[in-house]
Amino acid sequence: MLFAANSVALDTGTGVALQRISLPLVIPTNQSAAGLRFDVAFGTDEQIVGGEFVDSLTVTLRTTNRSHVITVLTVDRFGLAWFPGGPGSLLDPARDLFVTPANPFPGPGGFAFQVQYNVLIQIPPPFLTQPSVLVVTLFDNGDAESSRASLSNLEIRRGAMSLLGLESSASPTGPYQRETSAAFNPIARTVTLPKAGAKRLFRLRGDTSSRVTRFHIENGTLLIDYEKEIGQPVLRLTGANTPDGPFRPVNNAVFNLDARKVFVPLLNAPGFFRLAGSHPVRIINDEVSGEQRILEFEVAPIPPRLESSSVAAGPYAEEPGVIANGLGRQLRLPVGGINRFYRIHSDVPTIFREISASGDNLIIKYADP
């Protein structure tokens, strides 16, 4: 048996019928979404004999208090089954599971039957807010036919498995059109599409910012590697005993981004708090419940950049002198003497909701689509 913080390998023939290893999942407490990424493999020389149990591998996701348990997969000589007990209401396999075949088989191979896969699963919300583990179990039926199971490269990926789109154009200024034949692989973070006969310029569209990192050709196919930012707010709480400070980090604060709440133990808690971070944020309620101080907060998207042009077709340039109100979702700028066309450039989808004038200022309100 081999065991590390992010990998495990188990073999039959040890005299133990049920070998089980629990791999702790270290999930950042300020994440409202995260993915579970790992490689899994199983090989066996078992022969199918009626009435006999065969060696098998089971991978289970559960909270340490066992309040939530999901059997992710079971594999034996008969094949592999995803969510054999059903995913329940916490997971949608069509949306939350992405699997690709892996090669080669890790460690000594040559088994009569062997499978290996790269796996990415969206972690259900209950597992994000309490300690959780991934349990790897190998059942040995005690016969002389050997089996081997491994789980490796276990990692937590921040953010949701959101979809990207690839667009292309013959000109840097556009127009850009969606590449409908593009195939995305969120595990490898690549997109594959047929090689075009003419030169094309590419860009990525998604619900978070992203960028192309490399172009390369393999077997007549154009491969585009990309990186993708998560777009999750990273917040920090500071506290002080007086309104004027000094404010210092509250290190025992626990964030629940889904509920928009921060939990602080009441013992020795500061009297005054401030929230700050990557996104506009403000505290909207403060109450005591049991032995905890609970702060409710509002968080808004990062304000977009405003661009303008004298003609609708562009070119567009960033508008200077813009004052952004992230929580109010407003952009403020001086009214010009000539007609201008405006657009907003953002890491997340954003639309104009209203354009109005107030005195010498132009007010642009925007919202999520």
N, C-alpha and C positions, 0 to 999 in steps of 0.2 A: 504494500500500500504506500502510495506517495501522497503527500498532503502539503499544500501551501495556502496562503491567504486567498489566492484567486484560482486555484486549480486542485484537482484531486484525481488519482488514478487507483482503481480497485481491481483485484484479480481474485478469481475463485481458487479453491484448493488450499485455503488457509485453515479449514476446519471450523470456520464461523459461518453459520447459515445466513445471517443478515448483517452485512457491513453497512454502517451509516455514518456519513460525515455531514456536518452542518457548516455552511460557509456564511459568515455574517455579511449582511449587506449594509455598507456604510453610505447612507443616503443623506445628502445635505438637507438640513431641516428647513431651509428657506426655499425649497423647490416645490412648486405646485405640480410639476410633471417630471417624470424621469423614465428612462428605458433600462432594461436589464439585458446585457449583451454577454453571450458566452458561446463556446464551441462544445459540442457534445459528441461522443463516439461510443459505439458498442460493437464488440466482436465476439463470436461464439463458435465453437465446434459442436454444439448440441445437435442431436438428431431428433426429429419429431417422432415421438412414440406415444401412442394413444394412452390416455389415463395418467400421464406423468406431468408434473410441474417442471418447467425448464428455467434455466438461469435467466434473470431479467434485471434491467436497470430502470429505476424510477427517479424522477426529479420532481421535487415538490417545493413550492413557494409558500411560506407561512410566516405569520407573526410569531414572535417568541412566546407569547401567551396563548397561542393556538386559537385566537378568536377568529382568524381568517386563514383558511387553508385552500390552496389550489394545486392539484396534481397537474404539473405542466406536461409531462410525457411519461410513457412507459414503452420500453422496447425489449423484445426477446426474439427468439428464433422465428416467431410467426410474423414479425414486422414491428413497425413503430406506430404508436397512437398518440396524437396530440390531445391533451385535456380529456383523458379517458373517462373521468367522472363528470365531464361537462364543465365548461368555463364559468357557469353561473351567470349572475348579472353583472359581475365586476369586469369581465373581459369580453370583447368581441373579436374572435380569432381573425375574421376578415379584415379588421382594422388594426388590431393591436398585436398581431403576430406576423413576423417576417422571417422566412427560413430560406437558406440556400444550401445546396450540397457542398461539402468540404472535402478536400483531398490534400495530402494523403492521410491514411489512417495513422493516428498518433501512436508511437511506440511500436513494439513488435506486432506485425500484422499477420496476414496469411491465414485468417480464420475462414471457416466454411461460409459464414455469414457475417457481414460487417457493414455498418452504416456510420456516417459522420455528417454533421450538419453545423452550419453557422446559424445562430439564433439571436433574434432581437425581439423583446417583449415589452410592451408598454406596461409599466408597473401600476396596478390599480391604486386609487387614492388611499384606501385604508392602510396599505403597506408603507406609505410615505410618511405617515405621522406617528409610527411606533416601530420599535425594533423588530427587524425581520431577518429571516435566514433563507438560504436556498439549500435544501436537503438532498443529498445524493445517496441513494440506497441501492446496493447490489445484493440480489438474492442468489444464493448458491444452493442448488438442489443436492449437492453432495456426491454427484457421480464423478467419473474420471474425465469427462469432457470439459475442457477449460473455456473460460469466458473472461473478457476484460472490458472494463468501463472506465471512461475518463470524461471529465468536465474541466475545461481550461479557458484561459483568457477572460475570466469573469470580470466585468466592469460595469459601473453605473454611468449611463449617459444622461446628461442633464437635458431637460425639455421633452417636448412631445414629438412623436413620430409624425410630424406634419408633412404634408405633401409639397413638393416643389414642381415647378414647371420650367421647361427650357424653351427659350425663344431665340430666333435667329433672324438675321437680316444681311443683305448684301452691302449695306452701308452703315457706318457707325452712327449716323443720325436717324436710322430707321427708314421705313417702318419695320417693326419687329413682329414676327408671327410665331405662334406656338408650334413647336416640333412635336407633332402627335405621335410619332414613332419612337420617341425617347423612352428608354426603360431605366428607371431609377432603382438603385440598390442602396438602401439606407444603412446596411451593415458595412459595406465597403466605402460608402459615400461616393459612389460613382454613378454616372449616367451614360448609357450606351445608345448609339443611334447609327443608322446606315451612313456610310461615307458618301458625301455629296460630290458631284463632279465639279461644282464651282466653289469658289472661296465664300465662306460664310462667317459672320461675326455672331457670337453667342452671348446671351445673358440669362441669368436665373431669376425666376420670380417665385416668391413664396410668402408665407405668413411671418417669416423672420428674415433677417438679412443673410446673404450668402455671397460666395464669390467662387469663381473658377480658379483652380490652382494649377492645372496642367492639362494639356492636350497630348494624346498619343494614339497611334494606330496599331491595332493588333488584328492580323488575319482579315484585312480589308474592312475593319470596323473602327470607327472613330470613338475613342474613349475620352470622356471629360471627367477629370477628378475635381471635386469641389469641397469646400468647407462651408459649414452652415452655423451661424450663431443661433443661440437658443431664444433670446428675447424674453427671458424670465427676469423679473425684477430682483435685484440683489439689495436688500435693505439692512440697515443697522439701527439699533436702538441705543440711545444714550440717556443718561439720567442724572439728576442733581437734586440736592436737598433744598435749594432755593431757586426761584425763577431765573435769577441772573447767573446761575451756574457756580462753579465750573461743571460742565456736563462731561461725563465719562461713560465708556462703553458698558452696557449691561450684558455681561457675558453669559448669564444663565437664562436669558430670554429665549423663548421657543416660538418660532413663527409658524403660522398656518395660513399660507397664501390663499388657499381655496376659500377659507372662511373670512379672510381679511382680519385676522386677529393675532395679537401677540400675548403670550402668557408669561407672567413674571411671578416667581414665588414671593409671597407677601412678606416673609421674614427679611428684614433689612432692605426692603425695596425703597428706591428713591421716591421722593414726593413729586417730582416733575420729570417729564419725559419729552424727548424729541426723536422724530423719525427722519432718516435721510437715506440716500442711496442712489442707485442708477436711474430711478424713475421718480417723477413728481409724486409726493406722498404727504399725507397729513393725518393726524389722529383726530377721530370724530367722536369717540366715546371712551370713557375710562370708568371701570366699575370693579368692585371686589366680589369674588365668588369663592366661598370656602377659604382655602389657604392661598389663593392666587389673585393677582391683579390682572385684569383682562383689558387690553387696549384694542379697540376697534379702529381700523384705519381705512382710508381711501387711497388707492394707487391708480395712477393714470399712465397712458403710454408716453414714451419719450416724445416731446414735440417734434413734428416733422420740419424739414427745411422748405422754405417757400422760394419758388423760382418764377420768373416772369419773362415775358417777351412782348414785343410790339406787334407781332403777328401770331396767329394761332398755330402755324406750322413750326414756329421757332426760328432760330435757336433760342433756348431758354438759359437764363443765367440766374444764379442765386441772388435774391433780393436783399440788399443791405438795409440795416436799420430796423429789422423786424424784432418786436418784443413778443415773446411767447409766454402764454399762461397755460401751463400743462394741465393743471387741475380743472381750469375753466374751458380747456380745449379751444383756445382763441389765439389768433395771431394778430398783432397790431403793428401797423406801419403807416407812415405819412401818405396822404393822398397825393398822387402825382398830377401833373397838368395835362398829360396825354393818356389815351386809352392804352391799357396793358392787359395781357392775358396771363393768368396765373395757373400754376400747378404746384402740388406739394409732393415732396420726395421723402419717403419714409421707409423704415425697416419693416413696417407692418402695413397691411392694407388700410388705406385711409381715403375718405371721400370728403369733398366739400359739402357742407350742409346749408350754409347761408353766407352771402357776402353783403355787407351793408356799410354805410358811411356814418361816422359819428364825429361831428365837428370837422377837424382837419385830418381825421384818421379813417382808415379803411379797416373794417372788422371782418375777418374771415373765420367762420365757425366750421369745424370739421368733426367727423365722427367715424367710428368703425362702420364698414359697409353692412 
